[in-house]
Amino acid sequence: MSTHRATLVPVLPSVNLDRSLAHYRYLGFRVLEHAEDYARLAWSDAELHIYRQPELDPAANCIGCYVRVTDPQALRATWAGDGVECLDMSISSHYGPTAFAVVDPDGNTLRIGPSTDPAP
């Protein structure tokens, strides 16, 4: 058993980094660093990296990540109230619970779910 503490950071592609940064700022992320082809963002205690990939086809992009939050329904209500399209997702014990999803302009999917798994 490892005694190392680890943190995973999603790294998502973007056709247009400025457009992506605007999208994630709208969701409440803050920019930690921004270079011409790479950016680091933070939201609460989570971090997200975005890199420029001009040849990306957003319609064919199947990349995404799972975001655990304390109250996904409250977050959904806030984001939906701000005009963010929140997609219905079922809660699945097989792949992990997901309450809803948000797809960014580059086709990256953020699946939002509870910070703890629901009781069996």
LOTIDO-377870 format. One record per atom (N, C-alpha, C): residue in one letter; chain; atom name; x, y, z. Coordinates in nm, 4 decimals, padded with zeros to 6 digits. Layout:
<atoms>
- A, A, CA, X, Y, Z
...
</atoms>
This chain:
<atoms>
- M, A, N, 00.0843, -00.1191, 00.0000
- M, A, CA, 00.0000, 00.0000, 00.0000
- M, A, C, 00.0884, 00.1250, 00.0000
- S, A, N, 00.0553, 00.2176, -00.0853
- S, A, CA, 00.1343, 00.3391, -00.0981
- S, A, C, 00.1011, 00.4378, 00.0127
- T, A, N, 00.2023, 00.5074, 00.0583
- T, A, CA, 00.1807, 00.6117, 00.1589
- T, A, C, 00.1877, 00.7502, 00.0967
- H, A, N, 00.1971, 00.7534, -00.0364
- H, A, CA, 00.2049, 00.8811, -00.1063
- H, A, C, 00.0668, 00.9410, -00.1236
- R, A, N, 00.0578, 01.0717, -00.1075
- R, A, CA, -00.0663, 01.1435, -00.1343
- R, A, C, -00.0629, 01.1845, -00.2809
- A, A, N, -00.1718, 01.1644, -00.3512
- A, A, CA, -00.1754, 01.1963, -00.4936
- A, A, C, -00.2964, 01.2816, -00.5263
- T, A, N, -00.2809, 01.3645, -00.6264
- T, A, CA, -00.3904, 01.4447, -00.6794
- T, A, C, -00.3891, 01.4278, -00.8309
- L, A, N, -00.5043, 01.3962, -00.8878
- L, A, CA, -00.5164, 01.3866, -01.0330
- L, A, C, -00.5721, 01.5179, -01.0868
- V, A, N, -00.5176, 01.5627, -01.1977
- V, A, CA, -00.5621, 01.6875, -01.2595
- V, A, C, -00.6005, 01.6577, -01.4042
- P, A, N, -00.7280, 01.6770, -01.4397
- P, A, CA, -00.7672, 01.6576, -01.5799
- P, A, C, -00.6967, 01.7588, -01.6701
- V, A, N, -00.6574, 01.7128, -01.7884
- V, A, CA, -00.5959, 01.7983, -01.8892
- V, A, C, -00.6808, 01.7832, -02.0152
- L, A, N, -00.7522, 01.8900, -02.0511
- L, A, CA, -00.8497, 01.8848, -02.1594
- L, A, C, -00.8020, 01.9650, -02.2806
- P, A, N, -00.8324, 01.9173, -02.4017
- P, A, CA, -00.7927, 01.9895, -02.5224
- P, A, C, -00.8883, 02.1042, -02.5550
- S, A, N, -00.8365, 02.2006, -02.6296
- S, A, CA, -00.9169, 02.3160, -02.6708
- S, A, C, -00.8716, 02.3649, -02.8076
- V, A, N, -00.9668, 02.3897, -02.8946
- V, A, CA, -00.9366, 02.4493, -03.0248
- V, A, C, -00.8948, 02.5941, -03.0055
- N, A, N, -00.9654, 02.6650, -02.9181
- N, A, CA, -00.9444, 02.8077, -02.8956
- N, A, C, -00.9332, 02.8300, -02.7451
- L, A, N, -00.8127, 02.8490, -02.6973
- L, A, CA, -00.7883, 02.8601, -02.5535
- L, A, C, -00.8621, 02.9785, -02.4907
- D, A, N, -00.8655, 03.0918, -02.5577
- D, A, CA, -00.9355, 03.2087, -02.5024
- D, A, C, -01.0851, 03.1801, -02.4862
- R, A, N, -01.1451, 03.1141, -02.5839
- R, A, CA, -01.2872, 03.0775, -02.5744
- R, A, C, -01.3096, 02.9825, -02.4575
- S, A, N, -01.2217, 02.8848, -02.4417
- S, A, CA, -01.2338, 02.7898, -02.3310
- S, A, C, -01.2209, 02.8595, -02.1965
- L, A, N, -01.1248, 02.9499, -02.1858
- L, A, CA, -01.1068, 03.0222, -02.0597
- L, A, C, -01.2302, 03.1047, -02.0273
- A, A, N, -01.2897, 03.1677, -02.1266
- A, A, CA, -01.4129, 03.2442, -02.1037
- A, A, C, -01.5238, 03.1528, -02.0528
- H, A, N, -01.5371, 03.0344, -02.1123
- H, A, CA, -01.6386, 02.9379, -02.0701
- H, A, C, -01.6177, 02.8962, -01.9243
- Y, A, N, -01.4963, 02.8593, -01.8906
- Y, A, CA, -01.4701, 02.8118, -01.7546
- Y, A, C, -01.4757, 02.9240, -01.6512
- R, A, N, -01.4388, 03.0441, -01.6902
- R, A, CA, -01.4578, 03.1590, -01.5987
- R, A, C, -01.6071, 03.1785, -01.5711
- Y, A, N, -01.6886, 03.1635, -01.6733
- Y, A, CA, -01.8340, 03.1772, -01.6581
- Y, A, C, -01.8880, 03.0759, -01.5583
- L, A, N, -01.8260, 02.9549, -01.5560
- L, A, CA, -01.8680, 02.8523, -01.4607
- L, A, C, -01.8155, 02.8791, -01.3199
- G, A, N, -01.7221, 02.9727, -01.3065
- G, A, CA, -01.6698, 03.0060, -01.1746
- G, A, C, -01.5254, 02.9664, -01.1512
- F, A, N, -01.4589, 02.9124, -01.2538
- F, A, CA, -01.3175, 02.8788, -01.2406
- F, A, C, -01.2349, 03.0076, -01.2423
- R, A, N, -01.1197, 03.0035, -01.1787
- R, A, CA, -01.0277, 03.1170, -01.1865
- R, A, C, -00.8994, 03.0699, -01.2555
- V, A, N, -00.8395, 03.1589, -01.3299
- V, A, CA, -00.7189, 03.1262, -01.4055
- V, A, C, -00.5987, 03.1417, -01.3131
- L, A, N, -00.5201, 03.0356, -01.3012
- L, A, CA, -00.3977, 03.0388, -01.2213
- L, A, C, -00.2779, 03.0784, -01.3070
- E, A, N, -00.2720, 03.0230, -01.4283
- E, A, CA, -00.1662, 03.0550, -01.5239
- E, A, C, -00.2246, 03.0461, -01.6637
- H, A, N, -00.1727, 03.1309, -01.7528
- H, A, CA, -00.2218, 03.1297, -01.8908
- H, A, C, -00.1060, 03.1610, -01.9839
- A, A, N, -00.0670, 03.0623, -02.0619
- A, A, CA, 00.0339, 03.0806, -02.1662
- A, A, C, -00.0371, 03.0749, -02.3008
- E, A, N, 00.0366, 03.0875, -02.4077
- E, A, CA, -00.0234, 03.0869, -02.5411
- E, A, C, -00.0945, 02.9554, -02.5725
- D, A, N, -00.0408, 02.8442, -02.5218
- D, A, CA, -00.0958, 02.7134, -02.5587
- D, A, C, -00.1357, 02.6262, -02.4403
- Y, A, N, -00.1381, 02.6841, -02.3203
- Y, A, CA, -00.1695, 02.6038, -02.2013
- Y, A, C, -00.2217, 02.6943, -02.0909
- A, A, N, -00.3168, 02.6422, -02.0142
- A, A, CA, -00.3694, 02.7204, -01.9013
- A, A, C, -00.3985, 02.6281, -01.7838
- R, A, N, -00.3816, 02.6824, -01.6654
- R, A, CA, -00.4185, 02.6132, -01.5415
- R, A, C, -00.5303, 02.6920, -01.4764
- L, A, N, -00.6361, 02.6203, -01.4375
- L, A, CA, -00.7508, 02.6838, -01.3733
- L, A, C, -00.7781, 02.6157, -01.2402
- A, A, N, -00.8491, 02.6849, -01.1534
- A, A, CA, -00.8887, 02.6278, -01.0252
- A, A, C, -01.0344, 02.6603, -00.9990
- W, A, N, -01.0979, 02.5694, -00.9304
- W, A, CA, -01.2366, 02.5886, -00.8883
- W, A, C, -01.2511, 02.5165, -00.7550
- S, A, N, -01.2822, 02.5911, -00.6509
- S, A, CA, -01.2843, 02.5362, -00.5162
- S, A, C, -01.1456, 02.4770, -00.4907
- D, A, N, -01.1368, 02.3499, -00.4530
- D, A, CA, -01.0043, 02.2904, -00.4314
- D, A, C, -00.9623, 02.2006, -00.5477
- A, A, N, -01.0309, 02.2116, -00.6603
- A, A, CA, -00.9985, 02.1319, -00.7790
- A, A, C, -00.9186, 02.2152, -00.8782
- E, A, N, -00.8384, 02.1462, -00.9583
- E, A, CA, -00.7598, 02.2125, -01.0612
- E, A, C, -00.7892, 02.1464, -01.1955
- L, A, N, -00.7851, 02.2261, -01.3009
- L, A, CA, -00.8106, 02.1802, -01.4365
- L, A, C, -00.7078, 02.2454, -01.5283
- H, A, N, -00.6503, 02.1672, -01.6194
- H, A, CA, -00.5566, 02.2212, -01.7173
- H, A, C, -00.6200, 02.2099, -01.8559
- I, A, N, -00.5908, 02.3079, -01.9393
- I, A, CA, -00.6415, 02.3093, -02.0768
- I, A, C, -00.5244, 02.3388, -02.1692
- Y, A, N, -00.5134, 02.2605, -02.2762
- Y, A, CA, -00.4066, 02.2845, -02.3724
- Y, A, C, -00.4667, 02.3089, -02.5103
- R, A, N, -00.3972, 02.3878, -02.5904
- R, A, CA, -00.4453, 02.4219, -02.7236
- R, A, C, -00.4176, 02.3062, -02.8190
- Q, A, N, -00.5239, 02.2636, -02.8880
- Q, A, CA, -00.5141, 02.1594, -02.9904
- Q, A, C, -00.6002, 02.2036, -03.1083
- P, A, N, -00.5440, 02.2843, -03.1992
- P, A, CA, -00.6213, 02.3445, -03.3082
- P, A, C, -00.6927, 02.2448, -03.3993
- E, A, N, -00.6397, 02.1236, -03.4133
- E, A, CA, -00.7013, 02.0260, -03.5036
- E, A, C, -00.8142, 01.9468, -03.4383
- L, A, N, -00.8457, 01.9733, -03.3148
- L, A, CA, -00.9529, 01.9023, -03.2439
- L, A, C, -01.0881, 01.9244, -03.3118
- D, A, N, -01.1646, 01.8182, -03.3270
- D, A, CA, -01.3018, 01.8266, -03.3767
- D, A, C, -01.3938, 01.8138, -03.2552
- P, A, N, -01.4533, 01.9237, -03.2077
- P, A, CA, -01.5377, 01.9175, -03.0880
- P, A, C, -01.6520, 01.8163, -03.0987
- A, A, N, -01.7065, 01.7964, -03.2172
- A, A, CA, -01.8177, 01.7026, -03.2340
- A, A, C, -01.7731, 01.5576, -03.2153
- A, A, N, -01.6460, 01.5298, -03.2345
- A, A, CA, -01.5941, 01.3935, -03.2198
- A, A, C, -01.5181, 01.3740, -03.0884
- N, A, N, -01.5080, 01.4781, -03.0075
- N, A, CA, -01.4318, 01.4709, -02.8826
- N, A, C, -01.5078, 01.3896, -02.7787
- C, A, N, -01.4434, 01.2888, -02.7242
- C, A, CA, -01.5077, 01.2061, -02.6208
- C, A, C, -01.4352, 01.2175, -02.4873
- I, A, N, -01.3560, 01.3218, -02.4698
- I, A, CA, -01.2787, 01.3404, -02.3470
- I, A, C, -01.3644, 01.4100, -02.2428
- G, A, N, -01.3415, 01.3753, -02.1185
- G, A, CA, -01.4144, 01.4389, -02.0100
- G, A, C, -01.3548, 01.4030, -01.8764
- C, A, N, -01.4205, 01.4484, -01.7718
- C, A, CA, -01.3769, 01.4170, -01.6364
- C, A, C, -01.4974, 01.4194, -01.5434
- Y, A, N, -01.4789, 01.3617, -01.4289
- Y, A, CA, -01.5833, 01.3551, -01.3268
- Y, A, C, -01.5493, 01.4557, -01.2179
- V, A, N, -01.6456, 01.5351, -01.1779
- V, A, CA, -01.6247, 01.6367, -01.0752
- V, A, C, -01.7156, 01.6050, -00.9573
- R, A, N, -01.6558, 01.5800, -00.8432
- R, A, CA, -01.7335, 01.5519, -00.7214
- R, A, C, -01.7578, 01.6828, -00.6468
- V, A, N, -01.8839, 01.7098, -00.6166
- V, A, CA, -01.9204, 01.8303, -00.5423
- V, A, C, -02.0132, 01.7922, -00.4272
- T, A, N, -02.0198, 01.8772, -00.3283
- T, A, CA, -02.1009, 01.8504, -00.2102
- T, A, C, -02.2495, 01.8417, -00.2427
- D, A, N, -02.2978, 01.9351, -00.3241
- D, A, CA, -02.4402, 01.9392, -00.3554
- D, A, C, -02.4605, 01.9610, -00.5054
- P, A, N, -02.4578, 01.8526, -00.5844
- P, A, CA, -02.4683, 01.8691, -00.7297
- P, A, C, -02.5983, 01.9338, -00.7746
- Q, A, N, -02.7081, 01.9086, -00.7058
- Q, A, CA, -02.8362, 01.9675, -00.7472
- Q, A, C, -02.8366, 02.1190, -00.7266
- A, A, N, -02.7745, 02.1661, -00.6193
- A, A, CA, -02.7657, 02.3106, -00.5971
- A, A, C, -02.6766, 02.3754, -00.7028
- L, A, N, -02.5662, 02.3085, -00.7370
- L, A, CA, -02.4783, 02.3610, -00.8413
- L, A, C, -02.5518, 02.3649, -00.9747
- R, A, N, -02.6262, 02.2584, -01.0035
- R, A, CA, -02.7030, 02.2553, -01.1278
- R, A, C, -02.8027, 02.3710, -01.1320
- A, A, N, -02.8715, 02.3942, -01.0243
- A, A, CA, -02.9689, 02.5038, -01.0201
- A, A, C, -02.9002, 02.6384, -01.0433
- T, A, N, -02.7833, 02.6575, -00.9839
- T, A, CA, -02.7091, 02.7825, -01.0016
- T, A, C, -02.6657, 02.7989, -01.1465
- W, A, N, -02.6004, 02.6956, -01.2009
- W, A, CA, -02.5522, 02.7058, -01.3384
- W, A, C, -02.6666, 02.7179, -01.4376
- A, A, N, -02.7716, 02.6402, -01.4206
- A, A, CA, -02.8870, 02.6482, -01.5115
- A, A, C, -02.9504, 02.7868, -01.5026
- G, A, N, -02.9563, 02.8426, -01.3829
- G, A, CA, -03.0100, 02.9769, -01.3641
- G, A, C, -02.9265, 03.0831, -01.4344
- D, A, N, -02.7980, 03.0539, -01.4546
- D, A, CA, -02.7078, 03.1451, -01.5259
- D, A, C, -02.7053, 03.1180, -01.6759
- G, A, N, -02.7886, 03.0236, -01.7225
- G, A, CA, -02.7964, 02.9954, -01.8650
- G, A, C, -02.7061, 02.8841, -01.9144
- V, A, N, -02.6410, 02.8113, -01.8233
- V, A, CA, -02.5556, 02.6995, -01.8633
- V, A, C, -02.6438, 02.5790, -01.8930
- E, A, N, -02.6200, 02.5135, -02.0071
- E, A, CA, -02.6968, 02.3944, -02.0407
- E, A, C, -02.6460, 02.2774, -01.9566
- C, A, N, -02.7333, 02.2254, -01.8718
- C, A, CA, -02.7010, 02.1125, -01.7851
- C, A, C, -02.7769, 01.9904, -01.8366
- L, A, N, -02.7035, 01.8895, -01.8766
- L, A, CA, -02.7625, 01.7703, -01.9361
- L, A, C, -02.8004, 01.6684, -01.8296
- D, A, N, -02.9159, 01.6068, -01.8459
- D, A, CA, -02.9594, 01.5025, -01.7535
- D, A, C, -02.8686, 01.3812, -01.7642
- M, A, N, -02.8302, 01.3292, -01.6516
- M, A, CA, -02.7504, 01.2067, -01.6455
- M, A, C, -02.8091, 01.1215, -01.5334
- S, A, N, -02.8105, 00.9916, -01.5550
- S, A, CA, -02.8631, 00.9036, -01.4512
- S, A, C, -02.7555, 00.8743, -01.3473
- I, A, N, -02.8003, 00.8458, -01.2291
- I, A, CA, -02.7095, 00.8027, -01.1233
- I, A, C, -02.6849, 00.6540, -01.1448
- S, A, N, -02.5600, 00.6151, -01.1615
- S, A, CA, -02.5261, 00.4760, -01.1878
- S, A, C, -02.4246, 00.4280, -01.0863
- S, A, N, -02.4559, 00.3238, -01.0153
- S, A, CA, -02.3611, 00.2703, -00.9185
- S, A, C, -02.2487, 00.1939, -00.9882
- H, A, N, -02.2694, 00.1563, -01.1151
- H, A, CA, -02.1675, 00.0803, -01.1861
- H, A, C, -02.0462, 00.1660, -01.2221
- Y, A, N, -02.0676, 00.2854, -01.2776
- Y, A, CA, -01.9578, 00.3714, -01.3193
- Y, A, C, -01.9374, 00.4919, -01.2282
- G, A, N, -02.0122, 00.5019, -01.1245
- G, A, CA, -02.0044, 00.6169, -01.0356
- G, A, C, -02.1242, 00.7069, -01.0568
- P, A, N, -02.1741, 00.7646, -00.9518
- P, A, CA, -02.2954, 00.8459, -00.9623
- P, A, C, -02.2707, 00.9760, -01.0380
- T, A, N, -02.3621, 01.0103, -01.1250
- T, A, CA, -02.3561, 01.1365, -01.1981
- T, A, C, -02.4932, 01.2013, -01.1920
- A, A, N, -02.4975, 01.3248, -01.1516
- A, A, CA, -02.6244, 01.3946, -01.1407
- A, A, C, -02.6567, 01.4716, -01.2691
- F, A, N, -02.5543, 01.5318, -01.3319
- F, A, CA, -02.5752, 01.6047, -01.4566
- F, A, C, -02.4402, 01.6241, -01.5244
- A, A, N, -02.4434, 01.6756, -01.6457
- A, A, CA, -02.3199, 01.6989, -01.7193
- A, A, C, -02.3253, 01.8334, -01.7897
- V, A, N, -02.2078, 01.8910, -01.8119
- V, A, CA, -02.1916, 02.0149, -01.8875
- V, A, C, -02.0853, 01.9873, -01.9924
- V, A, N, -02.1138, 02.0243, -02.1159
- V, A, CA, -02.0190, 02.0049, -02.2255
- V, A, C, -01.9646, 02.1422, -02.2649
- D, A, N, -01.8314, 02.1529, -02.2691
- D, A, CA, -01.7726, 02.2818, -02.3042
- D, A, C, -01.7701, 02.3005, -02.4561
- P, A, N, -01.7314, 02.4169, -02.5048
- P, A, CA, -01.7343, 02.4439, -02.6495
- P, A, C, -01.6460, 02.3505, -02.7330
- D, A, N, -01.5540, 02.2792, -02.6685
- D, A, CA, -01.4653, 02.1882, -02.7401
- D, A, C, -01.5090, 02.0430, -02.7300
- G, A, N, -01.6263, 02.0188, -02.6714
- G, A, CA, -01.6792, 01.8840, -02.6606
- G, A, C, -01.6333, 01.8075, -02.5380
- N, A, N, -01.5551, 01.8695, -02.4510
- N, A, CA, -01.5147, 01.8055, -02.3259
- N, A, C, -01.6342, 01.8003, -02.2315
- T, A, N, -01.6566, 01.6857, -02.1703
- T, A, CA, -01.7724, 01.6687, -02.0824
- T, A, C, -01.7304, 01.6675, -01.9360
- L, A, N, -01.7911, 01.7560, -01.8570
- L, A, CA, -01.7743, 01.7540, -01.7126
- L, A, C, -01.8957, 01.6833, -01.6550
- R, A, N, -01.8761, 01.5653, -01.6005
- R, A, CA, -01.9841, 01.4928, -01.5336
- R, A, C, -01.9800, 01.5343, -01.3870
- I, A, N, -02.0914, 01.5836, -01.3385
- I, A, CA, -02.0980, 01.6368, -01.2023
- I, A, C, -02.1773, 01.5400, -01.1151
- G, A, N, -02.1208, 01.5043, -01.0028
- G, A, CA, -02.1883, 01.4116, -00.9127
- G, A, C, -02.1541, 01.4395, -00.7680
- P, A, N, -02.2155, 01.3631, -00.6781
- P, A, CA, -02.1944, 01.3863, -00.5349
- P, A, C, -02.0540, 01.3493, -00.4916
- S, A, N, -02.0087, 01.4173, -00.3856
- S, A, CA, -01.8734, 01.3935, -00.3362
- S, A, C, -01.8596, 01.2585, -00.2658
- T, A, N, -01.9697, 01.1991, -00.2320
- T, A, CA, -01.9662, 01.0639, -00.1755
- T, A, C, -02.0666, 00.9793, -00.2511
- D, A, N, -02.0397, 00.8501, -00.2603
- D, A, CA, -02.1315, 00.7611, -00.3281
- D, A, C, -02.2595, 00.7466, -00.2458
- P, A, N, -02.3752, 00.7380, -00.3136
- P, A, CA, -02.5006, 00.7214, -00.2410
- P, A, C, -02.5031, 00.5878, -00.1690
- A, A, N, -02.5826, 00.5809, -00.0637
- A, A, CA, -02.5951, 00.4563, 00.0122
- A, A, C, -02.6570, 00.3483, -00.0752
- P, A, N, -02.6108, 00.2215, -00.0602
- P, A, CA, -02.6653, 00.1135, -00.1444
- P, A, C, -02.8099, 00.0839, -00.1162
</atoms>
